Amino acid sequence: MDISCAFAPVTDTPDHIRLAEELGFRRAWAFDTPAVQLDTYATLAVAAVKTSRIELGPGVIIPSLRHPMATASAIATLAGLAPGRVNIALGTGFSGRLAMGQKPNKWDFVAEYAQQVQGLLAGEIVEVEGRMIKMLHGPGQAPERPIKIPMLFGTAGPKGEALARQHADGIFTVIPVSSGFEWQSLLVQGTVLDPGEDPDSPRVIEAAGGGASVVFHRAYDRPAPGRPKMEELKGGREWVETIESFDPSVRHLHTHEGHLTFVNEIDRKVITGDLIMKYTFTGEADALRQRIEELEEMGVTEIAFQSAGPDVPRELRAFAGMAGIA
């Protein structure tokens, strides 16, 4: 099992990735949610020059945010700064698009985009928007093509998984699947509790409450089979009433404020220690180690732990210690 980390990219993230490298994390992923956090590629580029071993990658990027050539050039930039250490994950855009009031992309669009980016990095001529394009970077202007970058698809169901088998090296997911992917990265949010620590303590709420809040965001914006329904969530009715008191044209702005990073004022009314324990990767060290073993038996090959709250270094150190990599 690879123990990796994930970050909502902010100003301090490159230093946090450097600490993650020192602690022994295998990879560092950075989200692509520009309405909520900073630019993923700029953040990873700074991290690349501050590190030497840890693998780096945007995960998951939202294809509709950038032209395929812009993405290929950005990936090539990272590959030049951190040769042999770059990965990439693509998705439909749950948070990256919903935070701007847009629906996720269609999977066929994501698959075509992936092929276009892979072709450009390989040095091929690729058709985009009816025109033939190619990376024209000359000697010394970019890494020599072909540039081979491992690619995951950020999936949440059978269609994405089927396309990942055709076009990707594995999946980046929040729900483990037992379908035998050689690379299955599971994104988790939460915190390692100190012995006897109360899940309702202010520290736990700040560190893991953002991860628990996503359950409400998902149930409201993108309900799906197998996911918690709003009526099943304690406080769900109150949360919906508050959100729907806003004009529909700006409702998404209130829904996704602080997404995955902090507990906004609407979420704070309903987030409890019980919800955190139920819906996030939170517990004392022994319990979390047991959960990692269970996930490995299910086919998960990588845990990507997203730390949050006011003390990210504490979260990274505690997780590394729990997982036995520090």
Backbone as numpy.savetxt, mean C-alpha at the origin, in Angstrom:
# Nx Ny Nz CAx CAy CAz Cx Cy Cz
9.06 -16.39 5.00 8.21 -15.19 5.00 9.10 -13.94 5.00
8.92 -13.07 4.01 9.62 -11.80 3.99 8.89 -10.81 4.90
9.62 -10.07 5.69 9.05 -9.03 6.53 9.42 -7.69 5.93
8.43 -6.99 5.43 8.64 -5.72 4.75 7.81 -4.64 5.44
7.91 -3.44 4.92 7.16 -2.32 5.50 6.54 -1.50 4.38
5.53 -0.73 4.74 4.85 0.14 3.79 4.63 1.49 4.45
4.63 2.52 3.62 4.54 3.87 4.15 3.56 4.71 3.33
2.82 5.54 4.04 2.12 6.63 3.39 3.16 7.75 3.27
3.64 8.06 2.06 4.83 8.92 1.93 4.61 10.35 2.44
5.43 10.71 3.41 5.44 12.06 3.96 6.90 12.51 4.04
7.13 13.69 4.56 8.47 14.27 4.55 9.50 13.38 5.24
9.12 12.73 6.34 10.06 11.92 7.11 10.23 10.50 6.58
9.47 10.12 5.56 9.50 8.72 5.12 10.87 8.25 4.66
11.66 9.01 3.92 12.99 8.50 3.55 13.84 8.13 4.76
13.78 8.91 5.83 14.52 8.56 7.04 13.93 7.32 7.71
12.61 7.18 7.64 11.99 5.98 8.20 12.39 4.74 7.40
12.52 4.88 6.09 12.97 3.74 5.28 14.42 3.39 5.59
15.23 4.41 5.84 16.62 4.13 6.23 16.66 3.35 7.55
15.80 3.73 8.49 15.71 2.98 9.75 15.22 1.56 9.49
14.25 1.41 8.60 13.73 0.07 8.28 14.85 -0.81 7.72
15.72 -0.24 6.91 16.86 -1.00 6.40 17.76 -1.45 7.54
18.05 -0.55 8.47 18.90 -0.89 9.60 18.27 -2.01 10.44
16.94 -2.04 10.51 16.23 -3.02 11.33 16.10 -4.37 10.63
16.36 -4.42 9.33 16.32 -5.69 8.63 15.09 -5.96 7.79
14.25 -4.96 7.55 13.10 -5.16 6.69 13.56 -5.44 5.26
12.87 -6.34 4.56 13.28 -6.75 3.21 12.97 -5.66 2.18
11.75 -5.14 2.23 11.33 -4.15 1.23 10.61 -2.99 1.91
10.57 -1.87 1.22 9.78 -0.72 1.65 8.89 -0.30 0.48
7.59 -0.32 0.71 6.61 0.12 -0.29 6.11 1.51 0.09
5.76 2.31 -0.89 5.21 3.64 -0.63 3.91 3.79 -1.41
2.87 4.26 -0.73 1.56 4.40 -1.34 1.56 5.47 -2.44
0.53 5.42 -3.27 0.36 6.39 -4.36 -1.01 7.03 -4.21
-1.12 7.91 -3.22 -2.40 8.58 -2.94 -2.15 10.08 -2.85
-1.94 10.75 -3.98 -1.47 12.14 -3.95 -2.44 13.12 -3.32
-3.73 12.76 -3.20 -4.67 13.67 -2.54 -4.50 13.63 -1.03
-3.80 12.62 -0.52 -3.69 12.43 0.92 -2.24 12.51 1.40
-1.29 12.03 0.55 0.12 12.04 0.93 0.97 12.63 -0.20
2.28 12.66 0.03 3.20 13.25 -0.94 3.51 12.28 -2.08
4.30 12.74 -3.05 4.56 11.94 -4.24 5.39 10.71 -3.93
4.94 9.58 -4.41 5.61 8.31 -4.10 6.99 8.21 -4.74
7.13 8.64 -6.00 8.42 8.49 -6.67 9.48 9.43 -6.11
9.11 10.66 -5.81 10.07 11.58 -5.22 10.53 11.08 -3.86
9.59 10.56 -3.08 9.91 10.03 -1.76 10.87 8.85 -1.87
10.58 7.93 -2.79 11.43 6.75 -2.95 12.80 7.11 -3.52
12.86 8.14 -4.35 14.16 8.56 -4.89 15.07 9.06 -3.77
14.50 9.84 -2.85 15.30 10.31 -1.71 15.72 9.12 -0.85
14.79 8.18 -0.64 15.11 6.99 0.14 16.21 6.17 -0.53
16.21 6.14 -1.85 17.21 5.34 -2.58 18.62 5.81 -2.29
18.82 7.11 -2.21 20.17 7.62 -1.96 20.56 7.56 -0.48
19.60 7.30 0.38 19.87 7.18 1.82 20.08 5.73 2.24
19.87 4.77 1.31 19.94 3.35 1.66 20.82 2.61 0.66
21.12 1.35 0.99 21.96 0.56 0.08 21.49 -0.87 -0.11
20.60 -1.37 0.76 20.20 -2.78 0.69 18.69 -2.98 0.53
17.90 -2.23 1.24 16.47 -2.47 1.26 15.87 -2.25 -0.13
14.95 -3.13 -0.52 14.28 -2.97 -1.81 13.20 -1.90 -1.68
12.93 -1.23 -2.80 12.03 -0.08 -2.82 10.99 -0.25 -3.91
9.80 0.29 -3.66 8.81 0.23 -4.73 7.57 1.03 -4.43
6.97 1.65 -5.45 5.65 2.26 -5.26 4.59 1.16 -5.21
3.70 1.26 -4.25 2.69 0.22 -4.15 1.49 0.71 -3.33
0.31 0.77 -3.98 0.24 0.45 -5.40 -0.02 1.74 -6.17
0.62 1.83 -7.37 0.42 3.04 -8.17 -0.91 2.95 -8.92
-1.43 4.12 -9.24 -2.73 4.23 -9.90 -2.50 4.65 -11.35
-2.72 3.76 -12.32 -2.36 4.04 -13.71 -2.93 5.34 -14.27
-4.16 5.68 -13.90 -4.79 6.87 -14.50 -4.14 8.17 -14.06
-3.27 8.13 -13.06 -2.64 9.36 -12.58 -1.48 9.81 -13.46
-0.91 8.89 -14.27 0.27 9.24 -15.05 0.25 8.55 -16.41
0.78 9.22 -17.41 0.98 8.61 -18.72 1.96 7.44 -18.55
1.81 6.37 -19.31 2.74 5.24 -19.20 4.20 5.64 -19.34
4.48 6.63 -20.21 5.87 7.07 -20.36 6.38 7.74 -19.09
5.52 8.52 -18.43 5.93 9.16 -17.18 6.25 8.11 -16.13
5.44 7.06 -16.07 5.69 5.98 -15.11 6.97 5.23 -15.46
7.15 4.91 -16.73 8.37 4.19 -17.14 9.61 5.02 -16.82
9.57 6.31 -17.07 10.71 7.17 -16.79 10.97 7.26 -15.29
9.89 7.33 -14.48 10.05 7.38 -13.03 10.67 6.09 -12.50
10.21 4.96 -13.03 10.75 3.68 -12.59 12.22 3.56 -13.00
12.53 4.02 -14.21 13.92 3.99 -14.66 14.81 4.85 -13.77
14.27 5.98 -13.32 15.02 6.84 -12.40 15.37 6.08 -11.12
14.37 5.41 -10.55 14.61 4.61 -9.34 15.60 3.49 -9.61
15.45 2.83 -10.76 16.34 1.73 -11.10 17.79 2.20 -11.21
17.98 3.44 -11.67 19.33 3.98 -11.76 19.90 4.33 -10.40
19.02 4.77 -9.49 19.47 5.14 -8.15 19.66 3.94 -7.24
18.87 2.89 -7.48 18.91 1.70 -6.62 18.88 0.45 -7.48
19.92 0.21 -8.27 19.90 -0.93 -9.19 19.69 -2.25 -8.46
18.78 -3.05 -9.01 18.49 -4.36 -8.42 17.62 -4.32 -7.19
17.16 -3.13 -6.82 16.38 -3.01 -5.58 14.96 -2.48 -5.81
14.50 -2.42 -7.04 13.22 -1.76 -7.33 12.16 -2.78 -7.71
10.98 -2.61 -7.15 9.78 -3.37 -7.50 8.67 -2.38 -7.75
7.56 -2.85 -8.31 6.42 -1.97 -8.55 5.13 -2.76 -8.40
4.13 -2.12 -7.84 2.80 -2.72 -7.75 1.79 -1.75 -8.34
0.87 -2.30 -9.14 -0.18 -1.50 -9.78 -1.54 -1.95 -9.29
-2.47 -0.99 -9.18 -3.82 -1.33 -8.77 -4.86 -0.48 -9.46
-6.10 -0.69 -9.09 -7.21 0.02 -9.73 -7.47 1.37 -9.11
-7.01 1.57 -7.86 -7.17 2.90 -7.26 -8.26 3.00 -6.24
-8.27 2.15 -5.22 -9.27 2.25 -4.15 -9.20 3.61 -3.47
-8.08 3.89 -2.82 -7.97 5.17 -2.12 -7.48 6.28 -3.04
-6.56 5.93 -3.95 -5.96 6.96 -4.81 -6.97 7.67 -5.69
-8.05 6.98 -6.06 -9.08 7.62 -6.88 -10.30 8.03 -6.07
-10.72 7.20 -5.12 -11.89 7.56 -4.32 -11.67 8.84 -3.53
-10.42 9.10 -3.10 -10.14 10.32 -2.37 -10.33 11.57 -3.23
-10.42 11.38 -4.55 -10.67 12.49 -5.46 -12.07 12.40 -6.09
-12.90 11.55 -5.50 -14.28 11.45 -5.96 -14.46 10.65 -7.23
-13.49 9.80 -7.57 -13.54 9.01 -8.81 -13.64 7.53 -8.49
-14.26 6.78 -9.38 -14.35 5.34 -9.21 -13.01 4.69 -9.57
-12.73 3.50 -9.03 -11.50 2.80 -9.41 -11.45 2.52 -10.90
-10.26 2.35 -11.43 -10.09 1.99 -12.84 -10.61 0.58 -13.10
-10.90 0.29 -14.35 -11.26 -1.05 -14.76 -9.99 -1.91 -14.85
-10.12 -3.19 -14.56 -8.96 -4.06 -14.57 -8.35 -4.21 -15.96
-9.16 -4.18 -17.00 -8.60 -4.27 -18.35 -7.68 -3.10 -18.64
-8.04 -1.93 -18.12 -7.20 -0.74 -18.30 -5.88 -0.92 -17.55
-5.95 -1.45 -16.33 -4.75 -1.67 -15.54 -3.82 -2.66 -16.24
-4.38 -3.74 -16.77 -3.57 -4.75 -17.45 -2.90 -4.18 -18.69
-3.64 -3.38 -19.48 -3.05 -2.77 -20.66 -1.93 -1.81 -20.28
-2.16 -1.04 -19.23 -1.16 -0.09 -18.75 0.11 -0.82 -18.31
-0.08 -1.92 -17.61 1.07 -2.71 -17.17 1.90 -3.18 -18.35
1.23 -3.66 -19.38 1.94 -4.13 -20.57 2.68 -2.99 -21.27
2.04 -1.81 -21.29 2.68 -0.65 -21.92 3.95 -0.26 -21.16
3.86 -0.20 -19.85 5.02 0.18 -19.04 6.12 -0.87 -19.17
5.75 -2.13 -19.11 6.74 -3.20 -19.25 7.42 -3.13 -20.62
6.64 -2.86 -21.66 7.21 -2.75 -23.00 8.18 -1.58 -23.11
7.81 -0.44 -22.55 8.70 0.72 -22.60 10.00 0.44 -21.88
9.92 -0.17 -20.71 11.13 -0.48 -19.95 12.01 -1.50 -20.66
11.37 -2.33 -21.48 12.12 -3.33 -22.25 12.80 -2.72 -23.47
12.50 -1.44 -23.74 13.10 -0.79 -24.90 12.28 -0.95 -26.17
11.03 -1.39 -26.03 10.18 -1.64 -27.20 9.43 -0.38 -27.63
8.92 -0.43 -28.86 7.99 0.59 -29.34 6.59 0.16 -28.92
5.86 1.06 -28.28 4.58 0.72 -27.68 3.53 1.71 -28.17
2.32 1.23 -28.41 1.23 2.10 -28.82 0.48 2.59 -27.59
0.37 3.90 -27.47 -0.39 4.53 -26.39 -1.23 5.64 -27.00
-2.53 5.58 -26.77 -3.45 6.59 -27.28 -3.31 6.76 -28.79
-3.11 5.66 -29.48 -3.07 5.68 -30.94 -1.75 6.13 -31.53
-0.75 6.35 -30.71 0.55 6.81 -31.21 1.64 5.85 -30.73
2.67 5.69 -31.53 3.78 4.81 -31.20 4.83 5.59 -30.41
5.21 5.06 -29.27 6.19 5.75 -28.42 7.27 4.76 -27.97
8.39 5.31 -27.53 9.51 4.50 -27.08 10.38 5.36 -26.16
11.04 4.74 -25.22 12.01 5.48 -24.41 13.20 5.84 -25.29
13.38 7.12 -25.54 14.42 7.60 -26.44 15.67 8.06 -25.70
15.74 7.78 -24.41 16.88 8.20 -23.60 18.17 7.64 -24.17
19.15 8.50 -24.36 20.43 8.08 -24.91 21.39 7.59 -23.86
22.60 7.24 -24.26 23.62 6.76 -23.32 23.85 7.76 -22.20
23.83 7.26 -20.97 24.05 8.11 -19.81 22.84 8.87 -19.35
21.73 8.78 -20.10 20.51 9.51 -19.72 19.53 8.67 -18.93
19.72 7.36 -18.93 18.86 6.43 -18.20 19.56 5.08 -18.19
19.17 4.18 -17.29 19.74 2.83 -17.35 19.50 2.22 -18.73
20.44 1.41 -19.16 20.32 0.76 -20.47 19.13 -0.20 -20.48
18.35 -0.13 -21.55 17.25 -1.06 -21.70 17.76 -2.39 -22.26
17.11 -3.52 -21.91 15.86 -3.61 -21.14 16.09 -3.43 -19.65
15.09 -2.83 -19.00 15.07 -2.68 -17.55 14.00 -3.64 -17.03
14.42 -4.64 -16.33 13.48 -5.65 -15.82 13.14 -5.34 -14.36
11.88 -5.02 -14.12 11.42 -4.68 -12.78 10.31 -5.64 -12.37
10.43 -6.36 -11.26 9.33 -7.21 -10.80 8.07 -6.39 -10.57
6.92 -6.95 -10.95 5.67 -6.22 -10.88 4.60 -7.06 -10.19
3.90 -6.45 -9.24 2.75 -7.06 -8.59 1.48 -6.32 -8.99
0.36 -7.00 -8.91 -0.94 -6.35 -9.08 -1.60 -6.26 -7.71
-2.09 -5.07 -7.37 -2.83 -4.88 -6.14 -4.25 -5.37 -6.32
-4.55 -6.57 -5.83 -5.81 -7.23 -6.14 -6.75 -7.26 -4.95
-8.02 -7.46 -5.27 -9.05 -7.60 -4.22 -10.16 -8.54 -4.68
-9.83 -9.42 -5.62 -10.85 -10.32 -6.12 -10.35 -11.16 -7.27
-11.21 -12.04 -7.80 -10.78 -13.03 -8.79 -10.33 -12.44 -10.12
-10.93 -11.33 -10.58 -10.52 -10.79 -11.88 -9.09 -10.27 -11.83
-8.78 -9.50 -10.79 -7.42 -9.01 -10.66 -6.42 -10.14 -10.49
-6.81 -11.17 -9.74 -5.91 -12.31 -9.55 -5.65 -13.04 -10.87
-6.69 -13.18 -11.69 -6.52 -13.86 -12.98 -5.57 -13.07 -13.88
-5.73 -11.74 -13.90 -4.85 -10.92 -14.73 -3.43 -10.88 -14.17
-3.31 -10.97 -12.86 -1.97 -11.01 -12.26 -1.21 -12.25 -12.71
-1.91 -13.35 -12.88 -1.26 -14.58 -13.35 -0.73 -14.41 -14.77
-1.38 -13.56 -15.56 -0.97 -13.37 -16.95 0.13 -12.33 -17.09
0.06 -11.27 -16.29 0.89 -10.10 -16.57 1.82 -9.69 -15.44
1.76 -10.34 -14.28 2.54 -9.87 -13.13 3.30 -11.03 -12.49
4.11 -10.67 -11.49 4.92 -11.66 -10.78 4.26 -12.11 -9.48
3.12 -11.51 -9.14 2.45 -11.86 -7.90 1.39 -10.82 -7.59
0.95 -10.82 -6.32 -0.12 -9.90 -5.93 0.25 -9.16 -4.65
-0.31 -7.97 -4.52 -0.21 -7.12 -3.35 -1.63 -6.94 -2.86
-1.97 -7.44 -1.68 -3.36 -7.53 -1.30 -3.55 -7.20 0.18
-4.79 -6.99 0.58 -5.12 -6.80 2.00 -5.91 -7.99 2.53
-6.26 -8.92 1.64 -6.97 -10.14 2.04 -6.19 -11.33 1.52
-5.67 -12.19 2.39 -4.88 -13.32 1.91 -5.71 -14.28 1.06
-5.10 -14.82 0.03 -5.76 -15.79 -0.83 -4.97 -17.09 -0.80
-5.63 -18.18 -1.09 -4.98 -19.48 -1.03 -4.82 -20.08 -2.41
-4.56 -19.23 -3.40 -4.52 -19.69 -4.79 -3.11 -19.90 -5.31
-2.13 -19.97 -4.44 -0.81 -20.43 -4.83 0.07 -19.47 -5.57
-0.02 -18.18 -5.31 0.91 -17.23 -5.93 2.29 -17.40 -5.30
3.33 -17.39 -6.13 4.69 -17.51 -5.60 5.08 -16.28 -4.79
4.48 -15.13 -5.11 4.73 -13.90 -4.36 3.39 -13.30 -4.00
3.05 -13.37 -2.75 1.82 -12.78 -2.25 2.16 -11.87 -1.08
2.13 -10.56 -1.35 2.45 -9.58 -0.33 1.15 -9.11 0.33
1.09 -9.22 1.64 -0.10 -8.84 2.39 0.17 -7.55 3.15
-0.59 -6.51 2.82 -0.47 -5.23 3.52 -1.27 -5.29 4.82
-0.61 -4.95 5.93 -1.30 -4.92 7.22 -1.03 -3.60 7.92
-2.03 -3.15 8.68 -1.87 -1.99 9.55 -2.14 -2.44 10.98
-1.55 -1.76 11.93 -1.77 -2.09 13.32 -0.60 -1.66 14.17
-0.45 -2.30 15.32 0.64 -1.97 16.22 0.92 -3.16 17.13
2.16 -3.25 17.57 2.55 -4.28 18.54 2.30 -3.71 19.94
1.42 -4.37 20.69 1.09 -3.91 22.03 2.21 -4.23 23.00
2.46 -3.32 23.92 3.31 -3.63 25.05 2.58 -4.63 25.95
3.30 -5.43 26.73 2.63 -6.39 27.61 1.59 -5.71 28.50
0.34 -6.21 28.41 -0.73 -5.68 29.23 -1.31 -4.36 28.75
-0.86 -3.84 27.60 -1.32 -2.53 27.13 -2.79 -2.58 26.73
-3.53 -1.55 27.08 -4.96 -1.43 26.78 -5.14 -1.00 25.32
-5.88 -1.77 24.50 -6.10 -1.37 23.11 -6.83 -0.04 22.96
-7.49 0.41 24.03 -8.17 1.71 23.98 -7.26 2.85 24.41
-5.99 2.57 24.65 -5.09 3.63 25.10 -4.87 4.64 23.97
-4.58 5.89 24.31 -4.34 6.90 23.27 -3.25 6.49 22.29
-2.19 5.84 22.76 -1.11 5.45 21.84 -1.62 4.47 20.78
-2.39 3.49 21.21 -2.90 2.49 20.27 -3.88 3.12 19.30
-4.75 3.97 19.79 -5.72 4.63 18.90 -5.00 5.43 17.83
-3.95 6.15 18.21 -3.23 6.96 17.23 -2.42 6.10 16.26
-1.86 5.00 16.75 -1.00 4.17 15.90 -1.80 3.26 14.98
-2.94 2.75 15.43 -3.68 1.75 14.66 -5.08 2.19 14.27
-5.53 3.31 14.78 -6.90 3.75 14.47 -7.10 4.06 13.01
-6.06 4.58 12.34 -6.19 4.87 10.91 -6.42 3.60 10.11
-5.78 2.50 10.51 -5.99 1.23 9.83 -7.39 0.70 10.04
-7.92 0.85 11.25 -9.28 0.41 11.52 -10.31 1.26 10.79
-10.02 2.55 10.63 -10.97 3.45 9.97 -11.26 3.05 8.53
-10.27 2.42 7.88 -10.45 2.03 6.49 -11.62 1.07 6.32
-11.93 0.31 7.36 -13.06 -0.61 7.28 -14.35 0.16 7.02
-14.49 1.32 7.64 -15.67 2.16 7.41 -15.63 2.77 6.01
-14.47 3.25 5.61 -14.33 3.86 4.28 -14.70 2.84 3.21
-14.19 1.62 3.36 -14.44 0.58 2.36 -15.91 0.17 2.35
-16.49 -0.01 3.52 -17.89 -0.45 3.59 -18.82 0.59 2.98
-18.43 1.85 3.07 -19.29 2.91 2.52 -19.07 3.10 1.03
-17.82 3.15 0.60 -17.51 3.47 -0.79 -17.56 2.27 -1.72
-17.01 1.13 -1.27 -16.87 -0.03 -2.16 -17.27 -1.31 -1.42
-18.54 -1.45 -1.03 -18.94 -2.69 -0.37 -18.71 -3.88 -1.29
-18.27 -4.99 -0.72 -17.94 -6.15 -1.53 -18.18 -7.42 -0.73
-18.45 -8.53 -1.40 -18.63 -9.80 -0.70 -17.40 -10.16 0.12
-17.66 -10.65 1.31 -16.56 -11.04 2.19 -15.98 -9.91 3.01
-16.41 -8.68 2.74 -15.94 -7.53 3.52 -17.01 -7.13 4.53
-16.63 -6.52 5.66 -17.62 -6.08 6.63 -18.62 -5.10 6.01
-19.88 -5.28 6.31 -20.92 -4.36 5.87 -21.11 -3.28 6.92
-21.56 -2.11 6.47 -21.69 -0.99 7.39 -22.60 -1.32 8.56
-23.68 -2.05 8.30 -24.61 -2.37 9.38 -24.02 -3.36 10.38
-22.92 -4.01 10.01 -22.25 -4.94 10.92 -21.23 -4.25 11.81
-20.91 -3.01 11.49 -19.88 -2.29 12.23 -20.50 -1.49 13.37
-19.96 -1.68 14.57 -20.43 -0.90 15.70 -20.13 0.58 15.45
-21.17 1.38 15.50 -21.02 2.81 15.20 -21.23 3.13 13.74
-21.52 2.11 12.92 -21.66 2.33 11.48 -22.78 3.29 11.13
-23.91 3.16 11.79 -25.03 4.06 11.48 -24.68 5.50 11.81
-24.04 5.71 12.95 -23.63 7.07 13.34 -22.63 7.63 12.34
-21.69 6.79 11.90 -20.69 7.24 10.94 -21.33 7.67 9.63
-22.27 6.87 9.13 -22.96 7.19 7.88 -23.75 8.47 8.02
-24.44 8.64 9.12 -25.24 9.86 9.32 -24.35 11.10 9.29
-23.17 11.00 9.88 -22.26 12.14 9.87 -21.76 12.43 8.46
-21.32 11.39 7.75 -20.81 11.57 6.39 -21.89 12.13 5.48
-23.09 11.64 5.60 -24.15 12.07 4.69 -24.77 13.39 5.08
-24.25 14.02 6.14 -24.67 15.39 6.44 -23.94 16.39 5.56
-22.88 15.92 4.85 -22.14 16.79 3.95 -22.73 16.72 2.56
-22.57 17.80 1.81 -23.04 17.82 0.42 -22.34 16.72 -0.36
-23.08 15.98 -1.21 -22.47 14.89 -1.97 -21.24 15.29 -2.78
-21.17 16.55 -3.21 -20.05 16.98 -4.05 -18.73 17.00 -3.29
-18.78 17.08 -1.96 -17.54 17.12 -1.17 -17.48 15.99 -0.14
-18.42 15.08 -0.20 -18.49 14.03 0.82 -17.22 13.18 0.85
-16.68 12.90 -0.34 -15.48 12.06 -0.39 -14.28 12.72 0.30
-14.26 14.03 0.36 -13.15 14.72 1.02 -13.15 14.43 2.52
-14.32 14.32 3.09 -14.44 14.03 4.52 -14.25 12.54 4.80
-14.68 11.71 3.85 -14.54 10.26 4.03 -13.07 9.86 4.11
-12.22 10.44 3.28 -10.85 9.95 3.14 -9.80 10.83 3.80
-10.21 11.82 4.55 -9.22 12.62 5.27 -8.47 11.73 6.26
-7.15 11.76 6.19 -6.33 10.95 7.09 -6.25 9.49 6.73
-6.74 9.14 5.54 -6.82 7.73 5.14 -5.51 6.99 5.38
-5.57 5.95 6.21 -4.45 5.08 6.54 -3.37 5.73 7.39
-3.54 6.98 7.78 -2.45 7.65 8.49 -2.87 8.18 9.86
-4.02 8.80 9.96 -4.45 9.30 11.26 -5.97 9.21 11.36
-6.47 9.30 12.57 -7.91 9.18 12.82 -8.53 10.57 12.72
-9.34 10.78 11.67 -9.98 12.09 11.55 -11.13 12.21 12.56
-11.72 13.39 12.61 -12.71 13.65 13.65 -13.97 12.81 13.48
-14.31 12.45 12.26 -15.49 11.61 12.04 -15.20 10.18 12.49
-14.05 9.66 12.10 -13.67 8.31 12.48 -13.46 8.18 13.99
-12.96 9.24 14.60 -12.64 9.19 16.03 -13.87 8.90 16.88
-15.05 9.24 16.38 -16.28 9.00 17.14 -16.61 7.52 17.25
-16.07 6.71 16.34 -16.48 5.30 16.30 -15.32 4.32 16.53
-14.09 4.78 16.42 -12.95 3.86 16.55 -12.72 3.51 18.02
-12.66 2.22 18.30 -12.42 1.72 19.65 -11.31 0.67 19.61
-10.84 0.32 20.78 -9.85 -0.75 20.87 -10.37 -2.07 20.35
-11.66 -2.34 20.58 -12.25 -3.58 20.08 -12.18 -3.65 18.56
-12.51 -2.53 17.89 -12.45 -2.50 16.43 -11.02 -2.66 15.94
-10.10 -2.04 16.63 -8.69 -2.15 16.24 -8.22 -3.60 16.36
-8.58 -4.26 17.44 -8.17 -5.65 17.63 -8.80 -6.57 16.59
-10.02 -6.25 16.16 -10.73 -7.12 15.22 -10.28 -6.92 13.79
-9.98 -5.68 13.40 -9.77 -5.38 11.99 -8.35 -4.96 11.63
-7.43 -4.94 12.56 -6.05 -4.60 12.22 -5.10 -5.66 12.77
-3.84 -5.55 12.37 -2.80 -6.49 12.81 -2.23 -5.96 14.12
-3.03 -6.07 15.17 -2.67 -5.52 16.47 -2.75 -6.61 17.53
-1.79 -6.63 18.41 -1.77 -7.59 19.50 -0.40 -7.60 20.15
-0.26 -8.38 21.20 1.05 -8.54 21.81 1.91 -9.44 20.93
3.20 -9.43 21.16 4.16 -10.04 20.24 3.88 -11.51 19.99
3.62 -12.28 21.01 3.41 -13.71 20.82 2.20 -13.98 19.92
1.12 -13.23 20.13 -0.08 -13.42 19.33 0.17 -13.06 17.87
0.93 -12.00 17.63 1.21 -11.61 16.25 2.13 -12.60 15.56
3.09 -13.13 16.28 3.95 -14.15 15.68 3.13 -15.38 15.26
2.17 -15.74 16.06 1.31 -16.87 15.70 0.50 -16.55 14.45
0.01 -15.30 14.33 -0.75 -14.91 13.14 0.13 -14.95 11.90
1.39 -14.56 12.03 2.29 -14.63 10.89 2.46 -16.08 10.43
2.60 -16.99 11.37 2.73 -18.40 11.02 1.48 -18.90 10.31
0.31 -18.48 10.77 -0.94 -18.89 10.14 -1.04 -18.34 8.73
-0.63 -17.08 8.53 -0.68 -16.47 7.20 0.28 -17.17 6.25
1.43 -17.56 6.74 2.39 -18.27 5.90 1.81 -19.60 5.45
1.10 -20.28 6.33 0.46 -21.54 5.96 -0.61 -21.32 4.90
-1.22 -20.13 4.88 -2.26 -19.81 3.90 -1.68 -19.45 2.53
-0.39 -19.21 2.44 0.23 -18.88 1.17 0.80 -17.48 1.08
0.69 -16.70 2.15 1.29 -15.37 2.15 2.81 -15.52 2.21
3.52 -14.82 1.34 4.98 -14.91 1.31 5.66 -13.65 1.83
4.89 -12.58 2.01 5.47 -11.32 2.49 4.43 -10.57 3.31
4.83 -10.08 4.46 4.03 -9.16 5.25 4.58 -7.76 5.01
3.73 -6.84 4.58 4.13 -5.44 4.41 3.42 -4.63 5.50
4.14 -4.32 6.55 3.57 -3.64 7.71 3.60 -2.13 7.51
2.43 -1.52 7.57 2.37 -0.06 7.47 2.30 0.54 8.87
3.31 1.28 9.22 3.33 1.95 10.52 2.69 3.32 10.39
2.07 3.76 11.47 1.40 5.06 11.47 1.47 5.64 12.87
0.87 6.82 13.02 0.87 7.48 14.32 2.04 8.42 14.49
2.15 9.01 15.65 3.18 10.04 15.87 4.58 9.51 16.08
4.73 8.18 16.27 6.06 7.62 16.55 6.33 6.42 15.64
6.54 6.69 14.36 6.79 5.63 13.39 8.04 4.82 13.75
9.14 5.44 14.20 10.30 4.62 14.58 9.95 3.59 15.66
9.13 3.95 16.62 8.73 2.99 17.65 8.00 1.83 17.02
7.09 2.13 16.08 6.29 1.08 15.44 7.19 0.13 14.64
8.16 0.69 13.91 9.07 -0.15 13.13 9.92 -1.03 14.02
10.46 -0.45 15.10 11.32 -1.24 15.99 10.52 -2.34 16.68
9.31 -2.02 17.11 8.49 -3.03 17.80 8.12 -4.16 16.84
7.78 -3.83 15.61 7.40 -4.87 14.66 8.60 -5.74 14.29
9.74 -5.09 14.06 10.95 -5.85 13.73 11.34 -6.79 14.87
11.22 -6.31 16.09 11.53 -7.14 17.23 10.56 -8.31 17.35
9.27 -8.04 17.16 8.27 -9.09 17.22 8.53 -10.15 16.16
8.86 -9.71 14.94 9.04 -10.63 13.82 10.40 -11.33 13.83
11.29 -10.89 14.71 12.57 -11.55 14.84 13.59 -11.19 13.78
13.47 -9.99 13.19 14.43 -9.60 12.16 15.41 -8.56 12.65
15.10 -7.90 13.76 15.94 -6.80 14.22 17.29 -7.32 14.69
